[in-house]
Amino acid sequence: MRVSFHLDTRLPEPETRNVRSQAEHRCPNRGVSPVESVTQRGLAARANVSHSLLTKVETGSRAASQSFLAACARAMSIPVTHLTGQPFIEEQIEDRLSGPFNDLRTSLENFDLTLDDLPVRPLAEIRPDVRDMVLARRDAQYARILGRAPALIDELVQLSQTLAGRDVEQAHHLLVQLYRSAADVAYALGLVDLVSLLLARMDFSASRCGDPYQVATYRYMRAYSTFTAGRHELGRRIIQTALADIDAEVRAADPIAVCAAGNLRLRASILATRQGDADTARGELAEARHLADVLGREVTGTDLSTGYAGAMSFGATNVAIHAGARCWSHGRSHPRRPDITPALEKPSPALSTPAGTRPTISSATPTGSAYNCEFVAVHAVAIADW
């Protein structure tokens, strides 16, 4: 009996929708365990989900999101894959030996050593390729990332060990972008172990790139990964640490810091929602809304040649959709449902900030962002599905 894990996270076969019986089926030799004879209300209490939601999932009237399954699995002390059959265990084992992930896993083996006779290009030639990976991540072109990221990682690791000064920091900065792009692929496919390895590499380079906002980006991604394990309290603590690290820059209205803090606040609001802490969730959304007002524009964070290089995508659109998703997750309609049609029809103009300089808040022109609407709308569906 196997449950296919689709992008809409639905459990299609009626006979496999019962979360508790599915856990018992996949853990037949566990002996006495939390899985045995657990009631719906007991599981709901342990997993911190509503009894109503659990009932709807088990009867097939509501989709089961990844975070919902993670919470239930954690409550029963079993892996999520025992409930979902994902990420296709047999295929995952095969992928470690061959297939599109083999090169990526191999490239991640080295992150701190110089290799002999490894041909590398100058940073100036590699930078456009990394930008292409950032754009591929935005467009969910995972095959493109898997095809090109491993060789780029090899080159940049070599440069990070052979260059000096600011060039070393630039190499690590580009590595952070690559690791994040690959981590999004691994997360989307449910390869939790690969996500953990990529986050470890991301942490290594973020701490060496001379940019505190890349450290914040790493922590944002780490907090994101806690959804899979249902460790929402850990995710919130990670975000608190990240916010404290950039607090001075946020107070000074540095736009890169504002983008990072805004995303961290939005992530914190979803984590609080998952924990049933509605007051904190509303407070985090209010903080994010204030930061969007301070920023005064939609930032996509995909143009590595501008003063927004390395910025996380953020703006009023992100806040509005997250606010709607938070309400939808409680089965309510948003009291002020945002109309994002004008933003979809009016993409942001190219930034005119000279390369290598940071833009000021006053130089940003308020405008909609087709990218943010498209990207965040997809993300909001996942949030609302839990």
C-alpha positions in Angstrom: 0.0 0.0 0.0 1.6 3.3 -1.1 0.5 6.9 -1.0 1.7 9.1 -3.8 2.9 12.5 -2.7 1.8 14.9 -5.4 2.4 18.7 -5.5 -1.1 19.3 -4.2 -0.2 17.0 -1.3 -3.4 15.0 -1.7 -3.7 11.4 -0.6 -5.6 10.0 -3.6 -6.5 6.4 -2.6 -9.4 6.2 -0.1 -8.1 3.1 1.5 -4.8 4.8 2.5 -6.2 8.1 3.9 -6.3 6.9 7.5 -3.2 8.4 9.0 -3.1 6.0 12.0 -3.7 2.8 10.0 -1.1 3.8 7.5 1.4 4.3 10.2 0.6 0.8 11.6 0.9 -0.7 8.2 4.4 0.7 7.7 5.5 -0.1 11.2 4.3 -3.7 11.8 7.2 -4.7 14.1 7.3 -1.7 16.4 5.9 -3.4 19.4 4.2 -1.1 21.9 4.4 2.3 20.5 2.5 5.6 20.2 1.0 4.3 16.9 -1.0 1.5 18.5 -4.6 2.2 19.3 -4.2 6.0 19.1 -7.5 7.8 18.8 -8.2 10.6 16.5 -8.5 13.1 19.4 -5.3 11.7 20.9 -3.3 12.1 17.7 -4.7 15.5 17.1 -3.6 16.6 20.6 -0.1 15.2 20.2 0.4 16.7 16.7 -1.1 20.0 17.7 -3.6 19.9 14.8 -7.4 20.3 15.1 -9.5 17.2 15.5 -11.7 18.6 12.7 -8.8 18.8 10.3 -7.6 15.3 11.1 -11.1 13.9 10.5 -11.4 15.7 7.2 -8.0 14.4 6.0 -8.8 10.8 7.1 -12.2 10.9 5.3 -10.6 12.4 2.2 -12.5 15.7 2.2 -9.4 17.8 2.9 -5.9 17.6 1.4 -3.1 16.5 3.7 -0.2 18.9 3.5 3.4 18.1 4.1 3.5 20.0 7.4 0.3 18.2 8.6 1.9 14.8 7.8 5.1 15.9 9.5 3.3 16.9 12.6 1.4 13.6 12.8 4.5 11.5 12.1 6.4 13.3 14.8 3.5 12.8 17.2 3.7 9.0 16.5 7.5 8.9 16.5 7.8 7.6 12.9 9.4 9.1 9.8 7.1 11.1 7.5 7.8 8.6 4.7 5.9 5.9 6.6 2.8 8.0 6.0 3.5 9.2 2.5 5.7 6.6 0.9 7.8 9.5 -0.2 10.3 10.6 -1.4 10.0 7.2 -3.1 12.5 5.3 -1.0 13.6 2.8 -3.7 14.1 5.5 -6.2 16.0 7.7 -3.7 18.4 4.9 -3.0 19.0 4.5 -6.8 19.4 8.2 -7.2 22.4 8.1 -4.8 24.1 5.7 -7.1 23.0 7.2 -10.4 20.7 9.7 -11.9 20.4 13.5 -11.7 21.2 13.8 -8.0 24.5 11.8 -8.1 26.6 14.7 -9.5 25.1 17.1 -6.9 25.8 14.8 -4.0 29.3 14.3 -5.3 30.0 18.0 -5.6 28.9 18.5 -2.0 31.5 16.1 -0.7 34.1 18.9 -1.0 33.6 22.3 0.4 37.0 23.2 2.1 39.8 21.7 0.1 41.9 22.6 -3.0 41.9 19.9 -5.7 44.8 19.5 -8.1 44.3 20.2 -11.8 40.7 21.4 -11.5 40.0 23.9 -14.3 38.2 27.0 -13.1 37.0 30.2 -14.7 37.3 33.7 -13.3 34.6 34.9 -10.9 33.4 37.4 -13.5 32.6 34.5 -15.9 30.9 32.3 -13.3 28.7 35.1 -11.8 26.2 35.1 -14.8 25.8 31.4 -14.5 24.9 31.7 -10.9 22.4 34.3 -11.7 20.9 31.9 -14.2 20.5 29.4 -11.3 18.8 32.0 -9.2 16.3 32.6 -12.1 15.9 28.9 -12.6 14.9 28.6 -8.9 12.4 31.3 -9.3 10.9 29.5 -12.3 11.0 26.1 -10.7 13.2 24.8 -13.5 14.7 22.0 -11.3 16.3 20.0 -14.2 18.3 23.1 -15.2 19.6 23.5 -11.6 20.5 19.9 -11.3 22.3 19.9 -14.6 24.5 22.9 -14.0 24.9 23.5 -10.3 27.3 20.6 -9.5 30.0 21.9 -11.9 29.5 25.5 -10.7 29.9 24.3 -7.1 33.2 22.6 -7.9 34.5 25.7 -9.5 33.5 28.0 -6.7 34.8 25.8 -4.0 38.1 25.7 -5.7 38.2 29.5 -6.1 37.2 29.9 -2.4 40.3 28.0 -1.4 42.8 29.6 -3.9 41.8 33.3 -4.1 42.4 35.9 -1.4 40.6 38.8 0.2 37.3 40.0 -1.1 37.4 37.5 -4.0 37.1 34.7 -1.5 34.1 36.3 0.0 32.5 36.7 -3.4 33.1 33.0 -4.2 31.3 32.1 -0.9 28.5 34.5 -1.7 27.9 32.8 -5.0 28.0 29.4 -3.3 25.3 30.5 -0.9 23.1 31.3 -3.9 23.8 27.9 -5.5 23.3 25.9 -2.3 19.9 27.7 -1.8 18.8 27.0 -5.3 19.7 23.3 -5.0 18.1 23.1 -1.5 14.8 24.3 -3.0 14.9 21.5 -5.5 15.7 18.9 -2.8 12.9 20.3 -0.5 10.4 20.2 -3.3 11.2 16.6 -4.0 11.1 15.6 -0.3 14.8 14.7 -0.1 15.2 15.7 3.5 18.7 14.3 4.0 19.9 16.2 0.9 18.3 19.4 2.2 20.2 19.0 5.5 23.5 18.6 3.7 22.9 21.6 1.5 22.0 23.7 4.5 25.2 22.7 6.2 27.2 23.8 3.1 25.1 27.0 3.0 26.0 27.7 6.6 29.7 27.2 5.9 29.8 29.7 3.0 27.3 32.2 4.5 29.6 32.6 7.5 32.6 33.4 5.2 31.1 35.6 2.6 31.3 38.8 4.6 27.5 39.5 4.2 25.4 39.2 7.3 22.3 39.0 5.2 23.4 35.7 3.7 23.6 34.4 7.2 20.0 35.6 7.7 19.1 33.8 4.4 20.6 30.6 5.7 18.7 30.8 8.9 15.5 31.6 6.9 16.1 28.4 4.9 16.9 26.4 8.1 13.6 27.6 9.7 11.8 26.6 6.5 13.2 23.1 6.8 11.7 22.6 10.2 8.3 22.4 8.6 9.1 18.9 7.4 9.9 17.6 10.9 7.1 19.6 12.5 9.7 21.4 14.7 7.9 24.7 14.6 9.2 25.9 18.0 12.8 25.4 16.7 12.0 27.3 13.6 10.7 30.2 15.6 13.9 30.2 17.8 16.1 30.2 14.6 14.2 33.2 13.3 14.5 35.1 16.6 18.3 34.7 16.4 18.4 35.9 12.8 16.3 39.0 13.5 18.6 39.8 16.5 21.7 39.6 14.3 20.4 42.2 11.8 18.4 44.4 14.2 20.7 47.4 13.9 20.6 47.4 10.1 16.9 47.1 10.1 16.5 50.0 12.5 18.8 52.0 10.1 16.4 51.1 7.2 19.0 49.3 5.1 16.8 47.9 2.4 18.6 44.5 2.2 18.1 44.1 5.9 14.4 45.2 5.6 13.9 42.5 2.9 15.5 39.8 5.1 13.6 40.9 8.2 10.3 41.0 6.3 10.7 37.4 5.1 11.8 36.3 8.5 8.6 37.9 10.0 6.4 36.2 7.4 8.0 32.8 8.1 7.5 33.4 11.8 3.8 34.2 11.3 3.3 30.8 9.5 5.2 28.9 12.2 3.1 30.6 14.9 -0.1 29.7 12.9 1.0 26.1 12.7 1.4 26.1 16.5 -2.1 27.6 17.0 -0.7 30.9 18.3 -2.9 33.3 16.5 -1.9 36.4 18.5 1.7 36.0 17.7 1.0 35.2 14.1 -1.0 38.5 13.7 1.8 40.4 15.5 4.5 39.0 13.1 2.3 39.9 10.1 1.9 43.4 11.5 5.7 43.7 11.8 6.1 42.5 8.2 3.5 44.9 6.9 5.4 47.8 8.6 8.6 46.7 7.0 6.9 46.5 3.6 5.8 50.1 4.1 9.3 51.2 5.0 10.7 49.5 1.9 8.1 51.1 -0.3 8.5 48.8 -3.3 8.5 45.2 -4.4 12.0 43.7 -4.5 12.5 40.4 -6.5 16.1 39.9 -5.4 17.0 38.2 -8.7 19.3 40.8 -10.2 22.8 40.1 -8.9 24.2 43.2 -10.7 22.3 45.8 -8.6 22.5 47.1 -5.1 19.8 44.7 -4.2 22.2 41.7 -4.9 21.5 39.0 -2.5 18.2 40.5 -1.3 15.3 38.2 -0.5 12.2 38.9 -2.4 9.8 41.0 -0.3 7.1 43.6 -0.6 3.5 44.4 0.2 2.3 41.6 -2.1 4.1 39.0 0.0 2.6 40.3 3.2 -1.0 40.4 1.7 -0.8 36.8 0.4 0.7 35.5 3.6 -2.1 37.2 5.5 -4.7 35.6 3.3 -3.0 32.2 3.6 -3.0 32.5 7.4 -6.7 33.1 7.4 -7.4 30.4 4.8 -5.5 27.9 6.9 -8.1 28.5 9.6 -10.9 28.0 7.1 -11.8 31.7 7.0 -11.9 34.1 4.1 -9.5 37.1 4.4 -11.4 40.1 5.7 -9.5 42.3 3.2 -8.7 40.0 0.4 -6.0 41.7 -1.7 -6.5 42.4 -5.4 -3.2 41.6 -6.9 -4.3 42.0 -10.6 -2.7 45.4 -11.0 0.6 44.0 -9.7 0.4 41.2 -12.2 -0.1 43.6 -15.0 2.7 46.0 -14.0 6.1 44.4 -13.5 8.8 46.3 -11.7 11.2 48.4 -13.8 14.9 47.7 -13.8 16.8 49.1 -10.9 19.1 51.9 -11.7 21.3 51.6 -8.6 25.0 51.4 -9.6 26.6 48.0 -9.2 28.4 47.5 -5.9 26.3 50.1 -4.0 23.4 49.7 -1.7 20.2 51.5 -2.7 18.5 53.8 -0.2 14.9 53.6 0.8 14.2 57.0 -0.8 15.6 55.7 -4.2 13.0 52.9 -4.4 10.0 53.5 -6.5 6.8 51.9 -5.2 5.5 49.4 -7.8 4.0 46.0 -8.2 6.0 42.9 -9.0 4.8 40.2 -11.3 7.5 37.9 -9.9 6.4 38.3 -6.3 2.8 37.7 -7.2 3.6 34.6 -9.1 6.1 33.1 -6.7 4.3 34.0 -3.5 0.9 32.9 -4.8 2.3 29.4 -5.4 3.8 29.5 -1.9 0.6 30.7 -0.4 -1.2 27.6 -1.8 1.2 25.4 0.0 0.7 27.4 3.2 -3.0 27.3 3.0 -3.0 23.5 2.3 -1.7 22.3 5.7 
